[in-house]
Amino acid sequence: MKKNSEDYLFLRTDAITANVSANAADPSQSNVSISYDARLLPIWNLYPPLPLPGQTISRTSTIRIGGI
C-alpha cells in the first residue's frame, strides 16, 4: 500500500497508518483501518473561511477472508 502512495503528488507515505485485525465477532472476517494525517496538505491554507473536514482522514472496512 505505501509503495503505491509514492505515485501521488500530495500524498506523504509517512503520514499513512494501516492496521489489520481479526474480527472478534466473526473469525471469517478481518478489519482493515487506514488513517491519513492530512495536516500538511495545502488545502488548509487556500481559503480560511471555508468549512473543512478534520485533518485526519480515517476509513475502516471489514474484509471477508477467502473471498465470496
Backbone torsions as a table, in degrees:
resi	resn	phi	psi	omega
1	MET	NA	-48.7	-177.2
2	LYS	-67.3	-26.7	176.7
3	LYS	-63.5	-39.7	179.2
4	ASN	-68.3	-28.4	-177.9
5	SER	-64.8	-22.9	179.9
6	GLU	-68.2	-15.6	180.0
7	ASP	-81.8	-6.6	-177.4
8	TYR	-106.9	130.5	-172.9
9	LEU	-56.2	-48.7	-173.5
10	PHE	-97.8	-1.4	-177.6
11	LEU	-87.7	122.6	179.5
12	ARG	-98.9	122.6	-178.8
13	THR	-60.2	-37.2	-177.7
14	ASP	-71.6	-10.1	-179.5
15	ALA	-95.9	-0.6	-178.9
16	ILE	-93.6	132.9	174.1
17	THR	-124.3	125.9	179.4
18	ALA	-122.4	143.8	179.2
19	ASN	-142.1	130.8	175.5
20	VAL	-120.5	129.3	-179.6
21	SER	-141.5	158.3	177.1
22	ALA	-70.5	145.6	175.9
23	ASN	-85.3	113.4	-176.1
24	ALA	-64.0	-29.9	-178.4
25	ALA	-79.0	-26.2	-177.3
26	ASP	-146.6	105.4	-176.4
27	PRO	-66.1	-9.2	177.4
28	SER	-88.1	6.9	-179.1
29	GLN	-129.6	153.6	174.4
30	SER	-123.8	149.0	175.7
31	ASN	-100.5	133.2	178.6
32	VAL	-121.3	124.0	178.9
33	SER	-122.6	135.6	177.3
34	ILE	-132.1	134.4	174.7
35	SER	-132.4	151.3	-178.7
36	TYR	-132.4	125.3	176.9
37	ASP	-82.9	102.8	-173.1
38	ALA	-96.1	14.9	-176.5
39	ARG	-58.3	-30.2	-176.2
40	LEU	-93.0	4.1	177.0
41	LEU	-69.3	144.6	-176.7
42	PRO	-68.2	-14.4	-177.7
43	ILE	-60.3	-29.0	-177.0
44	TRP	-68.3	-16.4	-178.6
45	ASN	-106.5	1.3	-174.7
46	LEU	-69.1	-54.9	-176.9
47	TYR	-152.0	94.6	-172.8
48	PRO	-51.1	-36.5	-179.5
49	PRO	-69.8	-12.4	179.8
50	LEU	-65.5	132.3	174.8
51	PRO	-71.6	125.9	-177.2
52	LEU	-120.2	155.0	177.2
53	PRO	-72.8	178.1	176.5
54	GLY	-62.0	155.6	-175.5
55	GLN	-82.5	-3.2	172.1
56	THR	-113.8	120.8	179.2
57	ILE	-97.9	123.5	-177.3
58	SER	-130.9	140.3	175.7
59	ARG	-140.8	145.2	178.0
60	THR	-133.4	141.5	178.7
61	SER	-140.9	153.5	175.1
62	THR	-106.4	127.2	-177.9
63	ILE	-112.0	130.7	177.3
64	ARG	-80.6	127.0	-179.8
65	ILE	-73.1	128.2	178.3
66	GLY	91.5	4.5	176.5
67	GLY	83.6	-141.3	-173.1
68	ILE	-71.6	NA	NA
